[in-house]
């Protein structure tokens, strides 16, 4: 498992509201796809989503589900492309910004994740998941800065306590006394049992 995957799983994914759907009848089109996803049947879920998108290629909800399928089936680059296209077509929706940020963070691209989350919040200032995820990204960026400060000035007594707090925050093991300064990899959390959707 890539070291940043645990952090990605800790960040929360957004779920595009079914309020985007114009009629209750359309909601029934999403149920089979979400059920297949829930059962981990990624290929079948993707086939069903793509079949639907042939007739309704601009449907934001199904495109968002397609991104989730790609994300959960281990195709992060495809999911990033899907979310970015959705962002381009529907810049007012905060959920695609949030989910692309989660993928960027999993790749250690915290500046891109931060920018995407800030856009999510600009589009919907009440989007709590994006606020929480932005806090997590800021904490990771702070951790990187503290590590760099320690590398540059190992004798600085104010950095070590901050790194200890970061390790506690991220659930990483504390290094043994007298060991070399921790690497960024040592501070990554272990993945939780399941990711929130």
C-alpha positions, 0 to 999 in steps of 0.5 A: 500500500502506498504510504499516503493511502492511509491519509487519503482514507482518513480524508472524507469523500463527498457524495454528490446530492441526489438533489441534482436529479430533476425527477424521482424516476431518475434516482432509480437509475443510480440505485443499481450502480450504487448497489454494485459499488457497495458490493465491490463489483466495480466492473459491473458498476462501471459497465452500468454507469457507462451504459447510462452515460451513453444516453445522458453523457452530461449527467453529473450524478452518474459521472460522479459515481463513475469517478467513485468507481474509478477511485475505489477500483484502484484507478486514481488517475482515471478518477482525477480525470473524471472529477476534473472534467466534471469540475470543468462542466459544473464548477458550482458543485463542491463534491468533485473538488473535494474528491479530487483533493482526496486523490491529490493528497493520497499522492502527496500533492498537498498544494493541489489538494489545498487548492481544490478544497479551497475551491470546494469551500468557495462554491459551498461555504457550508460544506463541512467535509471540505473544511475538515479535509482542508484542515487535514491538508494544512496539518500535513503541510505543517508537518512537512515544514516542521520536518524541513526545519528539523533537517535544517536545524536539528538542535532547534528545541521548539521543533521536536514538540511540534513533530510529536504533536503531529505524530499524535495527530496522525497516529504514527509511531514515535521514534526511539530516543536518540534515533534520526529525525523521523521521515515524512513516511513515519508520520502517516496514519494507518488506514481506518476500517472504512472510508466515509462516503 
